[in-house]
Amino acid sequence: MAGTAAAANNFLRQIGASVDAALARAPFTMRLASDVAAYISRMDNLLLATLTPPGGG
């Protein structure tokens, strides 16, 4: 019976560590996605500005 309790304890520790790591990384991931989207948007505008001739024509 002690082996079953130890196995359950280790299993729950692993689950807790996984959930903790996911919650700790979520803000960093959201910030990274936001920064990448802003960077791509800026790059797209810069590329369009270099391809558009002066006077819009």
N, C-alpha and C positions, 0 to 999 in steps of 0.2 A: 504494500500500500504506500510505503514511503517513496518508492520509485515513481509511482503515478503522481503523487503530490509534487515531487521535484520537477517532473516533466511538465506538469501544468503550470507551475511557477515559471519555469524557463520560457515556455510558450507565451505566457502573458507578458513577460518582460520584453520579449522580442516584438510582440504586437505593440506594446506601449512605446518602445523605442522607435518603431517605424512611424507611428502616428505623431510622436513628438518631433521627429525629423521633418515630416511632411508639413506640420504646422509652423515649424521654425523657418522653413525654406519658402513658404508661400509668399510672404511679403517681398522677398528678394526676387522671386520669379515674376511677380506682377510688376515690380519696378523695372525689371529688365525688359519685359514685353512692352511696357510703355515707352521706355527710352529707345528701343529698337524701332518702334513704330514712328516715333518723332524723327529719328535719324533718317529713316527711309523716306519719310515725307519731305524732309529738308533736301535730301539728295535728289529726289524727283523734281522738286522745284528748281534746284540749281541746274540740273541737266536740261530741263525745258527752257530755262533762261539762256543757256548757251546755244541751244539749237534754234531759238527764235531770232530771226534777223531784226535789226533795229527798225522801228516804224511799224512792226507787226505785220509786215507784208511779205 
